[in-house]
Amino acid sequence: MAASMYIVVEGEDPGYDIFVNGHALAQYEDALEKLALRLGVRPLIDFFSADENSMALLIEEGAGNPELMKKLPPPQWFAPDDGLKTVRALVDVLRDDPQQLGTEGPQVLSELLEYARVLERTVKAGLRWHLAVSWR
């Protein structure tokens, strides 16, 4: 089952494209977490929050328990500047040597650059965000 880490922006439609594939980021999440901690920034997974929509999708895909919907806490929202600090630190380290994550390192770097673009737009829009995960 392949996972994807994607950005959710608060509200119905922020007025800009927030799509980032996120497959490589999900695949290398453990390595990125260790790298973030080594750099002294919050790991990307710290920005994860499950909302009703993403949980409903997981359940439809057979990856969740419908009983969890009854116990789901309200989604957490984060300042995009906080996420940008993490993303930029990771980009700075990987830009010089994306292969340190293996053969998919360039794809991870590409997705991080897309995250930066979305989070920069989110700052300008004055909105908040969180990460969600999808499994296929």
C-alpha positions, 0 to 999 in steps of 0.5 A: 500500500503506497502512502502520500503526505499532502498539505491541507489548507484551512477552508474550502478553497484557498484560491491556489493549487495545493497539490503535491504528490507526496509519495516520496515524502511519505516513503522517506518520512523516517529519514526526513524525521531524523534529518530534521531532528539533527537540524534542530527543526520540527519533523514534518510528521509533527504537522500531521492532523487527521480531519474528518475528510481525510479520515473518511477517505482512509476508511473508504480506502479500507485503511481505517476503522469507522469507529475511530471517526467517533473519537476523532479530535478536532483537526490541528492547524499550524502556522505556515511559517513553522512548516516553512522553517522545516521545509527550508532547512531540509531543502538546504541540506538536500539541495547539495546532496539529494542522494543522501536519501538514496535514489529517490532523493531528487524526488524528495527534494522536488516535493519539498520545493513544492511544499515550500511553494504551497506554504509560501502561498499559504503565508500570503493568504493568511491561512493555516495548514496541516499534513494529511496522509493517504494510502492507496 
